[in-house]
Amino acid sequence: MVSRRIAALLALLVLLSGGSVVAGDVITSPPTMTVTNEDTTTYRVTAYTTDSLQTAMLLNFAVTTADGDRRLVTLSQMVWADGYRNVTLVDDGIPTRQVTVEPGEDASMTVTGWTPGNVTVYVVEDLGDNETHVQTEIETCTQRGQEHTLTLTERGSSGSSVCASSVDWLLA
């Protein structure tokens, strides 16, 4: 016959092992982005992840200017939309994800290549307007389990961010 102490210890071990499986998923949980398109044009949202805000701001992009010239700009020059088109990252080794959102649709993506402490950058382009860069979002939250949302409309956009999972206090 098993004593009550041994039975309680076994029950506790089973409970803790289940918690570690859930915690393991949360520890490596990369950011997710949900984009809602309430406009009449198609958008492309591209996510990049870097190890720091400084590294992110120095990322190099090839762009086409309003005059039709092709040149290099850094992300710091793209914080405000300036009519650039055909935005293409030229730095190698930067994890990248893209999602295209048709009018009236929602799309979600998980930012791959992200590790706790990284910065996430989102570049939004209007595909119906010759791939014109319309917005840049920089998320500096370094916590796991981030959830970002972006709603695109004819008049602009709105969004929100959740910076940590609901079980983050267990993992600190």
C-alpha positions as CSV (number, residue, x, y, z in Angstrom):
1,M,0.0,0.0,0.0
2,V,1.3,3.5,-0.9
3,S,1.5,6.0,1.9
4,R,-0.3,9.3,1.6
5,R,3.0,11.2,1.4
6,I,4.2,9.2,-1.5
7,A,0.9,9.6,-3.3
8,A,0.9,13.3,-2.7
9,L,4.4,13.6,-3.9
10,L,3.6,11.7,-7.1
11,A,0.5,13.8,-7.7
12,L,2.6,17.0,-7.3
13,L,5.3,15.7,-9.7
14,V,2.6,14.9,-12.4
15,L,1.1,18.4,-11.9
16,L,4.5,20.1,-12.2
17,S,5.5,18.1,-15.3
18,G,2.3,19.3,-17.0
19,G,3.0,22.9,-16.1
20,S,6.5,22.6,-17.5
21,V,5.2,21.5,-20.8
22,V,2.9,24.6,-21.0
23,A,5.6,26.9,-19.7
24,G,8.0,25.5,-22.3
25,D,5.7,26.6,-25.1
26,V,5.3,30.1,-23.6
27,I,9.1,30.6,-23.0
28,T,9.8,30.3,-26.7
29,S,6.5,31.9,-27.8
30,P,7.3,34.4,-30.5
31,P,5.2,37.5,-31.3
32,T,2.0,37.1,-33.4
33,M,0.6,39.8,-35.6
34,T,-3.0,39.9,-36.7
35,V,-3.8,42.3,-39.5
36,T,-7.4,43.4,-40.4
37,N,-7.9,45.1,-43.7
38,E,-11.0,47.4,-43.7
39,D,-9.8,49.3,-46.8
40,T,-10.5,48.7,-50.5
41,T,-6.9,48.0,-51.4
42,T,-4.5,45.1,-50.8
43,Y,-1.7,45.5,-48.2
44,R,1.5,43.5,-47.5
45,V,2.9,43.5,-44.0
46,T,6.5,42.3,-43.6
47,A,7.9,41.5,-40.2
48,Y,11.6,41.6,-39.3
49,T,13.3,40.7,-36.0
50,T,16.6,41.9,-34.7
51,D,18.5,41.7,-31.4
52,S,18.2,45.3,-30.5
53,L,16.5,48.6,-31.4
54,Q,19.8,50.1,-32.6
55,T,20.3,47.1,-35.0
56,A,16.8,47.6,-36.2
57,M,17.2,51.3,-36.9
58,L,20.3,50.6,-39.0
59,L,18.7,48.0,-41.3
60,N,19.3,48.8,-44.9
61,F,16.4,48.9,-47.4
62,A,16.5,49.4,-51.2
63,V,13.6,51.7,-52.1
64,T,12.3,53.6,-55.1
65,T,11.7,57.3,-54.4
66,A,8.8,59.4,-55.6
67,D,11.2,60.6,-58.4
68,G,11.8,57.0,-59.5
69,D,15.4,56.8,-58.2
70,R,16.5,53.5,-56.6
71,R,18.5,54.1,-53.4
72,L,19.4,52.7,-50.0
73,V,17.8,54.0,-46.8
74,T,17.9,52.8,-43.2
75,L,14.9,51.9,-41.2
76,S,15.4,55.1,-39.2
77,Q,14.6,57.0,-42.4
78,M,11.4,54.9,-42.9
79,V,9.8,55.6,-39.5
80,W,7.5,58.1,-41.2
81,A,6.0,57.2,-44.6
82,D,7.7,59.2,-47.3
83,G,6.2,57.8,-50.5
84,Y,8.9,55.1,-50.9
85,R,7.9,52.2,-53.1
86,N,9.3,48.6,-53.6
87,V,10.8,48.4,-50.1
88,T,13.3,45.5,-50.0
89,L,15.5,44.6,-47.1
90,V,19.1,44.2,-48.3
91,D,20.7,43.0,-45.0
92,D,21.3,39.2,-45.0
93,G,20.5,37.0,-42.1
94,I,17.5,39.0,-40.8
95,P,14.5,36.7,-40.1
96,T,11.6,37.9,-42.2
97,R,7.9,37.0,-42.5
98,Q,5.2,38.4,-44.8
99,V,1.5,38.4,-45.0
100,T,-0.7,39.8,-47.7
101,V,-4.2,41.0,-46.7
102,E,-6.9,41.5,-49.3
103,P,-9.8,44.0,-48.7
104,G,-12.2,42.9,-46.1
105,E,-9.9,40.0,-44.8
106,D,-7.9,39.2,-41.7
107,A,-4.5,37.5,-41.7
108,S,-2.2,36.4,-38.9
109,M,1.5,35.5,-38.8
110,T,4.0,34.3,-36.2
111,V,7.3,36.2,-36.2
112,T,9.8,33.4,-36.8
113,G,13.4,33.7,-35.8
114,W,12.4,35.7,-32.7
115,T,14.0,35.0,-29.4
116,P,13.3,36.7,-26.0
117,G,14.9,40.1,-26.0
118,N,14.5,40.8,-29.8
119,V,12.8,43.8,-31.4
120,T,10.1,43.3,-34.0
121,V,9.6,45.7,-37.0
122,Y,6.6,45.7,-39.3
123,V,6.7,47.5,-42.7
124,V,3.3,48.0,-44.3
125,E,3.0,48.5,-48.1
126,D,-0.1,49.4,-50.2
127,L,0.0,46.9,-53.1
128,G,-2.8,48.7,-54.9
129,D,-0.7,51.8,-55.0
130,N,2.4,50.4,-56.7
131,E,3.8,48.9,-53.4
132,T,3.9,52.3,-51.6
133,H,5.3,52.2,-48.1
134,V,2.5,53.5,-45.8
135,Q,3.6,52.7,-42.3
136,T,6.3,51.3,-40.1
137,E,5.7,49.9,-36.6
138,I,8.5,49.1,-34.2
139,E,7.7,46.8,-31.2
140,T,10.4,47.0,-28.5
141,C,8.7,44.7,-26.1
142,T,11.2,42.0,-25.2
143,Q,8.7,39.8,-23.3
144,R,7.5,36.4,-24.6
145,G,3.9,35.9,-25.7
146,Q,3.4,39.2,-27.5
147,E,0.3,39.8,-29.5
148,H,0.2,42.7,-32.0
149,T,-2.8,43.8,-33.9
150,L,-3.1,46.2,-36.8
151,T,-6.3,47.5,-38.5
152,L,-5.8,49.2,-41.9
153,T,-8.5,51.6,-43.1
154,E,-8.9,54.2,-45.9
155,R,-8.2,56.9,-43.3
156,G,-5.1,55.3,-41.7
157,S,-4.6,52.6,-39.2
158,S,-4.9,51.6,-35.6
159,G,-3.3,48.9,-33.5
160,S,-2.5,47.5,-30.2
161,S,0.1,45.4,-28.4
162,V,0.1,43.0,-25.5
163,C,3.6,42.8,-24.1
164,A,3.8,39.5,-22.2
165,S,1.9,36.3,-21.7
166,S,-0.7,35.6,-19.0
167,V,1.7,33.1,-17.3
168,D,4.8,35.4,-17.5
169,W,4.8,35.8,-13.8
170,L,5.4,32.0,-13.4
171,L,8.5,32.2,-15.6
172,A,10.2,35.3,-14.3
